[in-house]
Amino acid sequence: MGFMTKQMNNLSLKFKRIDAISDEDAIFRNSEKYWNTWERPLKNTEKACLLSHIEAWKVVLKNNQPALILEDDACLSIDTKLVLQSASKLENTDLLSLEVRFRKKLLSKKRKKLFLGYSVSKLYQNGSGAAAYILWPTGAEKLILRSSQHAALADALISNFRKLNAFQIEPACALQLDCLSLHGIQSPIRHQSIINKGKYSVRPVYEKGTRIKFFIKRVISQIIKGFQLLYLMPISEKRHIILKKNKFK
């Protein structure tokens, strides 16, 4: 929290901390039938992460205005405030991803200029990452409804939801702390993801008769992504999101 507070103060950004759902609390939220709608058994820490994002989506919907949603290990560029100001003028947008991780993203070939070398592209397939994104009330409403019907990893629920009108900022202006070293940027603090820490981070075993069901869900999901890739081939491309190292200090 000290790290995030310092970042927000340096960027002159007002913020509100939303209490996360703990991995212990996640045990008692929703039924096993609900959690088994994902492609594999979810860790309790993964369940807690999704539930925490849902709490943030509810705040966006209640306030009826767009907001930047950050996980507690999001490192922001010095241009973030300018990006927020420029993004506030976007229309017909549900979500704008600010970050980049390891994988390429499926994006529109066409880019729309935002300001000072920044642009936005239609985001079709994300791959990974939900540490830094701007969410509009329309997007919050869609995600809350979707998450009430279907469980998933938080980033997967966002990136696999084709009814979400999502975009990507380029160059990226957010990185999770575990990605900084890959770009030659020194992390300001020591860190460890709680997703993979503690007794609730152990991946649960498959219950009898469920392994094949999860496998089928996974295969269907990959087939759908494959057809989407072919369908969008004329207007899209998979590419790494560029990053300006000097913007992270």
C-alpha positions as CSV (number, residue, x, y, z in Angstrom):
1,M,0.0,0.0,0.0
2,G,2.9,2.3,0.7
3,F,4.3,1.7,-2.8
4,M,0.9,2.4,-4.5
5,T,0.3,5.5,-2.3
6,K,3.7,6.9,-3.3
7,Q,2.9,6.3,-7.0
8,M,-0.5,8.0,-6.8
9,N,1.0,11.0,-5.0
10,N,3.8,11.4,-7.4
11,L,1.3,11.3,-10.3
12,S,-1.1,13.7,-8.4
13,L,-3.9,11.2,-8.8
14,K,-6.7,10.8,-6.3
15,F,-7.5,7.2,-5.4
16,K,-9.6,4.9,-3.3
17,R,-8.4,1.6,-1.8
18,I,-10.9,-1.2,-2.2
19,D,-10.5,-4.0,0.3
20,A,-9.7,-7.2,-1.5
21,I,-11.6,-10.4,-0.9
22,S,-9.2,-12.7,1.0
23,D,-8.5,-16.3,-0.1
24,E,-10.2,-17.5,3.1
25,D,-13.3,-15.5,2.3
26,A,-13.4,-16.8,-1.2
27,I,-14.1,-20.3,0.1
28,F,-17.6,-19.3,1.2
29,R,-18.5,-17.2,-1.9
30,N,-20.6,-18.9,-4.5
31,S,-21.2,-22.6,-5.2
32,E,-18.9,-25.3,-6.6
33,K,-21.1,-25.5,-9.6
34,Y,-20.4,-21.8,-10.3
35,W,-16.6,-22.1,-9.9
36,N,-16.5,-25.2,-12.1
37,T,-17.7,-23.2,-15.1
38,W,-14.0,-22.3,-15.7
39,E,-11.7,-24.6,-17.7
40,R,-9.9,-26.1,-14.7
41,P,-10.3,-26.1,-10.9
42,L,-9.5,-22.6,-9.5
43,K,-7.2,-22.0,-6.6
44,N,-8.9,-20.1,-3.7
45,T,-6.4,-17.2,-4.3
46,E,-7.6,-17.1,-8.0
47,K,-11.2,-17.0,-6.8
48,A,-10.4,-14.2,-4.4
49,C,-8.7,-12.2,-7.2
50,L,-11.8,-12.4,-9.4
51,L,-14.1,-11.5,-6.6
52,S,-11.9,-8.5,-5.8
53,H,-12.1,-7.2,-9.3
54,I,-15.9,-7.7,-9.2
55,E,-16.0,-5.4,-6.2
56,A,-14.1,-2.7,-8.1
57,W,-16.5,-3.1,-11.1
58,K,-19.4,-2.5,-8.7
59,V,-17.8,0.8,-7.6
60,V,-17.4,1.9,-11.2
61,L,-21.1,1.1,-11.9
62,K,-22.3,2.8,-8.8
63,N,-20.3,6.0,-9.4
64,N,-21.4,6.0,-13.1
65,Q,-18.1,7.3,-14.3
66,P,-14.9,5.6,-15.8
67,A,-12.1,4.8,-13.4
68,L,-8.6,3.3,-13.5
69,I,-8.5,-0.1,-11.7
70,L,-5.2,-1.2,-10.4
71,E,-3.9,-4.3,-8.7
72,D,-1.4,-3.6,-5.9
73,D,1.6,-4.5,-8.0
74,A,1.0,-2.2,-11.0
75,C,3.9,0.0,-11.8
76,L,2.8,3.1,-13.8
77,S,4.6,5.3,-16.2
78,I,5.1,9.0,-15.7
79,D,2.6,9.7,-18.5
80,T,-0.3,7.9,-16.8
81,K,-2.1,11.0,-15.7
82,L,-2.0,12.4,-19.3
83,V,-3.2,9.1,-20.6
84,L,-6.2,9.2,-18.2
85,Q,-7.1,12.7,-19.2
86,S,-6.9,11.9,-23.0
87,A,-8.8,8.5,-22.5
88,S,-11.7,10.3,-20.8
89,K,-12.6,11.7,-24.2
90,L,-12.9,8.3,-25.9
91,E,-16.4,7.2,-27.0
92,N,-18.0,3.8,-27.4
93,T,-15.4,2.3,-25.1
94,D,-15.9,-0.3,-22.3
95,L,-12.4,-0.9,-21.3
96,L,-8.9,0.4,-22.1
97,S,-5.9,-1.8,-21.1
98,L,-2.8,0.1,-20.0
99,E,-0.4,-2.8,-19.4
100,V,1.8,-5.3,-21.2
101,R,3.0,-8.7,-19.9
102,F,4.8,-11.5,-21.7
103,R,2.5,-12.5,-24.5
104,K,1.5,-10.9,-27.8
105,K,-2.0,-9.5,-28.0
106,L,-4.4,-9.7,-30.9
107,L,-5.1,-6.1,-31.9
108,S,-6.6,-4.2,-34.8
109,K,-4.2,-3.1,-37.5
110,K,-5.8,0.3,-37.5
111,R,-4.7,2.6,-34.7
112,K,-6.3,5.8,-33.4
113,K,-4.0,8.6,-32.2
114,L,-4.5,9.6,-28.6
115,F,-1.8,12.2,-27.8
116,L,2.0,12.7,-28.0
117,G,2.9,9.4,-29.7
118,Y,0.2,7.3,-27.9
119,S,-2.5,5.5,-29.7
120,V,-5.3,3.0,-29.0
121,S,-6.1,-0.1,-30.9
122,K,-9.1,-2.4,-30.7
123,L,-8.2,-5.3,-28.4
124,Y,-9.6,-8.7,-29.6
125,Q,-7.5,-11.2,-27.6
126,N,-5.5,-10.1,-24.5
127,G,-3.6,-13.2,-23.4
128,S,-2.8,-12.1,-19.8
129,G,-2.9,-9.2,-17.4
130,A,-5.6,-7.4,-15.4
131,A,-3.3,-5.2,-13.3
132,A,-4.1,-1.8,-14.9
133,Y,-7.2,-0.9,-17.0
134,I,-9.6,1.9,-17.3
135,L,-13.2,0.7,-17.0
136,W,-16.3,2.6,-18.1
137,P,-19.7,2.0,-16.5
138,T,-21.0,0.2,-19.6
139,G,-18.1,-2.2,-19.3
140,A,-18.6,-2.7,-15.6
141,E,-22.3,-3.6,-16.2
142,K,-21.3,-6.1,-18.8
143,L,-18.6,-7.7,-16.7
144,I,-20.7,-7.9,-13.6
145,L,-23.4,-9.7,-15.6
146,R,-20.9,-12.0,-17.2
147,S,-19.2,-12.9,-13.9
148,S,-22.5,-13.7,-12.3
149,Q,-23.0,-16.4,-14.9
150,H,-19.4,-17.7,-15.5
151,A,-16.3,-18.0,-13.4
152,A,-12.8,-17.5,-14.7
153,L,-9.4,-16.1,-13.9
154,A,-9.9,-12.3,-13.7
155,D,-7.8,-11.5,-16.7
156,A,-9.3,-14.4,-18.7
157,L,-12.9,-13.3,-18.0
158,I,-12.1,-9.9,-19.3
159,S,-10.1,-10.9,-22.4
160,N,-12.4,-13.8,-23.4
161,F,-15.6,-11.7,-23.2
162,R,-16.2,-10.8,-26.9
163,K,-19.2,-8.5,-26.1
164,L,-16.7,-6.1,-24.3
165,N,-15.7,-3.2,-26.5
166,A,-12.0,-3.3,-25.3
167,F,-9.0,-1.3,-26.5
168,Q,-5.2,-1.3,-25.8
169,I,-3.0,1.8,-25.2
170,E,0.3,1.9,-27.1
171,P,3.0,2.3,-25.9
172,A,1.9,0.6,-22.7
173,C,2.1,2.7,-19.5
174,A,1.8,0.0,-16.9
175,L,3.8,-3.1,-15.9
176,Q,3.4,-5.5,-13.0
177,L,6.4,-5.6,-10.8
178,D,7.3,-9.2,-11.8
179,C,7.7,-7.9,-15.4
180,L,10.1,-5.0,-14.7
181,S,13.3,-7.0,-14.8
182,L,12.4,-8.3,-18.3
183,H,12.6,-4.7,-19.5
184,G,15.7,-3.8,-17.6
185,I,13.8,-1.8,-15.0
186,Q,14.7,-2.2,-11.3
187,S,11.8,-3.0,-9.1
188,P,11.2,-0.3,-6.4
189,I,10.2,-2.9,-3.8
190,R,10.5,-6.6,-3.0
191,H,7.4,-8.4,-4.0
192,Q,5.7,-11.8,-4.3
193,S,2.3,-12.6,-5.8
194,I,-0.2,-13.9,-3.2
195,I,-1.8,-15.9,-6.0
196,N,1.1,-18.4,-5.6
197,K,1.7,-18.0,-1.9
198,G,0.1,-19.7,1.2
199,K,-2.0,-22.8,1.8
200,Y,-4.8,-21.6,-0.4
201,S,-2.6,-21.1,-3.4
202,V,-2.4,-24.9,-4.1
203,R,-4.2,-25.9,-7.2
204,P,-7.1,-28.2,-6.2
205,V,-7.2,-31.8,-7.5
206,Y,-9.8,-32.8,-10.0
207,E,-12.8,-34.4,-8.5
208,K,-13.8,-37.8,-9.8
209,G,-15.3,-37.5,-13.3
210,T,-14.6,-33.8,-13.8
211,R,-11.2,-34.0,-15.6
212,I,-12.7,-34.8,-19.0
213,K,-15.4,-32.1,-18.5
214,F,-12.8,-29.4,-17.9
215,F,-10.7,-30.7,-20.8
216,I,-13.7,-30.4,-23.2
217,K,-14.3,-26.8,-22.0
218,R,-10.6,-26.0,-22.6
219,V,-10.7,-27.5,-26.1
220,I,-13.9,-25.6,-27.0
221,S,-12.4,-22.3,-25.8
222,Q,-9.3,-22.8,-27.9
223,I,-11.3,-23.7,-31.0
224,I,-13.4,-20.5,-30.6
225,K,-10.2,-18.5,-30.3
226,G,-8.9,-20.1,-33.4
227,F,-11.9,-19.3,-35.4
228,Q,-11.9,-15.8,-34.1
229,L,-8.3,-15.4,-35.2
230,L,-9.1,-16.6,-38.7
231,Y,-12.2,-14.4,-39.0
232,L,-10.3,-11.3,-37.8
233,M,-7.2,-12.0,-39.9
234,P,-7.8,-9.3,-42.5
235,I,-8.2,-6.5,-39.9
236,S,-6.0,-7.7,-37.0
237,E,-2.5,-8.8,-36.1
238,K,-0.7,-10.3,-33.1
239,R,2.0,-8.1,-31.8
240,H,4.0,-7.2,-28.7
241,I,3.0,-3.9,-27.1
242,I,6.0,-1.5,-27.2
243,L,7.2,0.1,-24.0
244,K,9.3,3.2,-23.3
245,K,11.7,2.4,-20.5
246,N,12.4,6.0,-19.8
247,K,8.8,6.6,-18.8
248,F,9.2,4.3,-15.7
249,K,11.2,5.9,-12.9
